[in-house]
Amino acid sequence: MTFDDLKAAFELADDWEDRYAVLIDLAKKMPPLEDAEKIPQNIVKGCMSQVWMVARVDADGGMQVRADSDALIVRGLIALLLLLVNGKPPADVARMDIAAELEALDLSRHVSVNRRNGLASMVLKIRQLAAQAV
């Protein structure tokens, strides 16, 4: 699934319950991090749930972020972020207006304030990882 596919699925959903079902499905399909990666330096600060995030640059120069959370909806939010950034060069990710892309999904009206704050923290962490990889 691509980010555009996700946007299309959200548009086809009858209501936010159906959109949450899409997020939960994404969360269940996302591979977990290894326990060895769930270390303090990989924690995303500012999230109510536990979130860990790591990144590398693949042989083609694309950024590959992997992440995990102890909360299913948060894992779904992570999965949609990964659809947006994975495979792109770190410099492009660092310049990307991720907030604008997410706004197209209308998340701000349907995700709790705590989850929105956590999402902002995850976006900041992705920007930091991208800057480190440039």
C-alpha positions, 0 to 999 in steps of 0.5 A: 500500500502507498500513501495515496492508496491510504488516502483513497481508502480513507476517502472510500470509508463511510465514517471514522470507525472504518478509517480506524479499521484501516489504521488497525489493519496497517498496524497488524501488518507492520513488522515489529522491532526486535527487542534489542532495538527497543532501547532508550535511545530509540524511544520517541519522546512526547508520546503517551504510548511507548514508541521506538523508531530506527532508520537506515538508508538502503542501497538505493539511497532511500530512507527506511524507517522502522518503528513500533509501539505498545498501542495498536492505534499508534502502530497504525499512525506509525504505519501511515507515516512510514508509507509517506517517508520510506524509500525517499532520500533523507534530504527529501524527507527532511524537507517534506511538509509531513504535517500538510500530507497528514492534514489531507487525511483529516486526522486532527479532527478525529485523533485525540489531542494526546495522539496528535501530540505523539504524532507530532513527536514522531514526525520530529523524530523522523526529521531528526533521523533524516538529518542524521542520514544526510 
